[in-house]
Amino acid sequence: MRAVARGVDPAPRAPTGPAPPSQLGRLRAWKRIDKPGSTLVGFANVSVLWGGEWFEADDCPVSASHGKAWVIFPGWPVITSDGLVAKIPGTSKPRYVSKIRWGDPETQRRFSDAVIALVRIADPEAFAGRGGEP
């Protein structure tokens, strides 16, 4: 647990040392997925400064469609009582559920926008022809 003196947090610490105040997120790894017809663009491993500490999330799906791009935390497949992966009704696609999420839509949007910006810096062509152009 961190000490807080007179209501002021000490400098945030990254996994490898102090972080500049402007560095609120990092793209630790990026894997582009080239799958025609899919909204999935790739998977991002990110570090986010949260409450003065670094929170790391791996394999966050990055998607784009209809002029928008977004990022969510990874999900887990829904398992039926028979032990099978549940499917989205009327499709053969598996159903997923989020077990980690931001507490409000605005925070989710800011997180998503920040990660998308980091992906665009790391891979400027990631959204080309995918509908996620700015």
Residue pairs with C-beta under 8 A, 6 or more apart in sequence:
2 9
2 10
2 52
2 53
3 10
4 10
9 52
10 52
11 18
11 19
12 18
12 19
12 21
12 49
12 52
12 53
12 54
13 19
13 53
13 54
14 23
14 26
14 47
14 54
15 47
15 54
15 56
19 49
19 54
23 49
24 48
24 49
24 114
25 46
25 47
25 48
25 49
25 114
25 115
25 118
26 46
26 47
26 118
27 44
27 45
27 46
27 115
27 118
27 119
27 121
27 122
28 45
28 46
28 47
28 56
29 44
29 45
29 58
30 42
30 43
30 44
30 45
30 119
30 122
30 123
30 126
31 42
31 43
31 44
32 41
32 42
32 123
32 126
33 40
33 41
33 42
33 43
39 63
39 64
39 65
39 130
39 131
40 61
40 62
40 63
41 62
41 63
41 64
41 69
41 119
41 126
41 127
41 130
41 132
42 62
42 119
42 123
42 126
43 59
43 60
43 61
43 62
44 59
44 60
44 62
44 71
44 115
44 118
44 119
45 56
45 57
45 58
45 59
45 60
46 56
46 57
46 60
46 71
46 115
46 118
47 54
47 55
47 56
48 54
48 55
48 56
48 57
48 111
48 114
49 55
57 73
57 74
57 100
58 74
59 74
60 71
60 72
60 73
60 74
60 115
61 71
61 72
61 74
61 75
62 69
62 70
62 71
62 115
62 116
62 119
62 126
63 69
63 70
63 71
63 72
63 132
64 70
64 127
64 130
64 131
64 132
65 130
65 131
65 132
66 131
67 131
67 132
67 133
68 131
68 132
69 112
69 116
69 127
69 130
69 132
70 112
70 116
71 111
71 112
71 115
71 116
72 98
72 101
72 108
72 112
73 98
73 100
73 101
74 100
75 96
75 97
75 98
75 99
76 96
76 97
76 99
77 85
77 86
77 94
77 95
77 96
77 97
78 85
78 86
78 94
78 95
78 96
78 97
79 85
79 86
80 86
85 94
85 95
86 94
86 95
87 93
87 94
87 95
88 94
88 95
101 108
102 108
102 111
116 132
119 126
120 126
120 127
120 134
127 133
